Amino acid sequence: MDEQQQKEAKFGFTANAENWNGRLAMIGFVAALITEYVSGQGVLHFWGLM
């Protein structure tokens, strides 16, 4: 790793952070679909929020 890469910020809107954000969003969406399929209710209804 060169010196310029070491000086870059580790937090914020970086390409790596955006990749992780997208992956976690996809996992959450699939989990919501599975919850709805298994329980027969929407996620908010399943949690008692509606």
C-alpha positions as CSV (number, residue, x, y, z in Angstrom):
1,M,0.0,0.0,0.0
2,D,1.5,3.3,-1.0
3,E,1.6,6.4,1.2
4,Q,-1.4,8.1,-0.6
5,Q,-3.7,5.2,0.2
6,Q,-2.7,5.3,3.8
7,K,-3.7,8.9,4.1
8,E,-7.2,8.4,2.7
9,A,-10.1,8.5,5.1
10,K,-11.3,5.2,6.4
11,F,-14.9,6.5,6.9
12,G,-17.5,8.2,4.6
13,F,-18.7,7.6,1.1
14,T,-16.0,5.3,-0.2
15,A,-16.4,2.7,-2.8
16,N,-15.9,-0.1,-0.3
17,A,-18.5,1.4,2.1
18,E,-21.1,1.7,-0.7
19,N,-20.5,-2.0,-1.7
20,W,-21.2,-3.1,1.8
21,N,-24.2,-0.9,2.1
22,G,-25.6,-2.4,-1.1
23,R,-24.9,-6.0,0.0
24,L,-26.6,-5.4,3.4
25,A,-29.6,-3.8,1.8
26,M,-30.0,-6.8,-0.5
27,I,-29.7,-9.2,2.5
28,G,-32.4,-7.2,4.3
29,F,-34.7,-7.2,1.4
30,V,-34.4,-10.9,0.9
31,A,-35.0,-11.5,4.7
32,A,-38.1,-9.4,4.5
33,L,-39.4,-11.4,1.5
34,I,-38.7,-14.7,3.4
35,T,-40.4,-13.4,6.5
36,E,-43.5,-12.5,4.5
37,Y,-43.5,-15.8,2.7
38,V,-43.1,-17.9,5.8
39,S,-45.5,-16.0,8.1
40,G,-48.1,-14.9,5.5
41,Q,-47.9,-11.3,6.8
42,G,-45.9,-8.3,5.9
43,V,-42.8,-7.4,8.0
44,L,-44.4,-4.6,9.9
45,H,-47.5,-6.7,10.6
46,F,-45.2,-9.6,11.7
47,W,-43.5,-7.2,14.2
48,G,-46.8,-5.9,15.5
49,L,-46.3,-2.4,14.2
50,M,-49.5,-2.3,12.1
